[in-house]
Amino acid sequence: MYILYFDKKIQRLCNDYKYAKKKLPLKIADKLFQTINFIENSSSLNTLIKYKPFNFHDLKGNRLGQYAIDIGSRRDGYRLIVKFNESKEEVFKNSIEITEIIVKEMGNHYD
């Protein structure tokens, strides 16, 4: 799966381990890099949806059309916010075929 980044800041956080360790707790930085590696090596969106530890789910309210992937455990509160160029119906109808994901945000859900 191919990852696009919303901006340079999120790209650096997700690709520069040394920087991520400065900005995030060590456990979360490790989990973030494991998650990015998993996404890059996934053949399709369907793989991400079925991987239970990620708790892949759609968001509501002002984040309609965006989805969350948990980083670490639910208790840790960190998540990646992702989106797709396709509509919600297309995302889930064609989830096997979607191979591009846009990482919009990485942060603590409770901040």
Rosetta blueprint (number, residue, H / E / L):
1 M L
2 Y E
3 I E
4 L E
5 Y E
6 F L
7 D L
8 K H
9 K H
10 I H
11 Q H
12 R H
13 L H
14 C H
15 N H
16 D L
17 Y H
18 K H
19 Y H
20 A H
21 K H
22 K H
23 K H
24 L L
25 P L
26 L H
27 K H
28 I H
29 A H
30 D H
31 K H
32 L H
33 F H
34 Q H
35 T H
36 I H
37 N H
38 F H
39 I H
40 E H
41 N H
42 S L
43 S L
44 S L
45 L H
46 N H
47 T H
48 L H
49 I H
50 K H
51 Y L
52 K H
53 P H
54 F H
55 N L
56 F L
57 H E
58 D E
59 L L
60 K L
61 G H
62 N H
63 R H
64 L L
65 G L
66 Q E
67 Y E
68 A E
69 I E
70 D E
71 I E
72 G L
73 S L
74 R L
75 R L
76 D L
77 G L
78 Y E
79 R E
80 L E
81 I E
82 V E
83 K E
84 F L
85 N L
86 E L
87 S L
88 K H
89 E H
90 E H
91 V H
92 F H
93 K H
94 N L
95 S L
96 I L
97 E L
98 I L
99 T L
100 E E
101 I E
102 I E
103 V E
104 K E
105 E E
106 M E
107 G E
108 N E
109 H L
110 Y L
111 D L
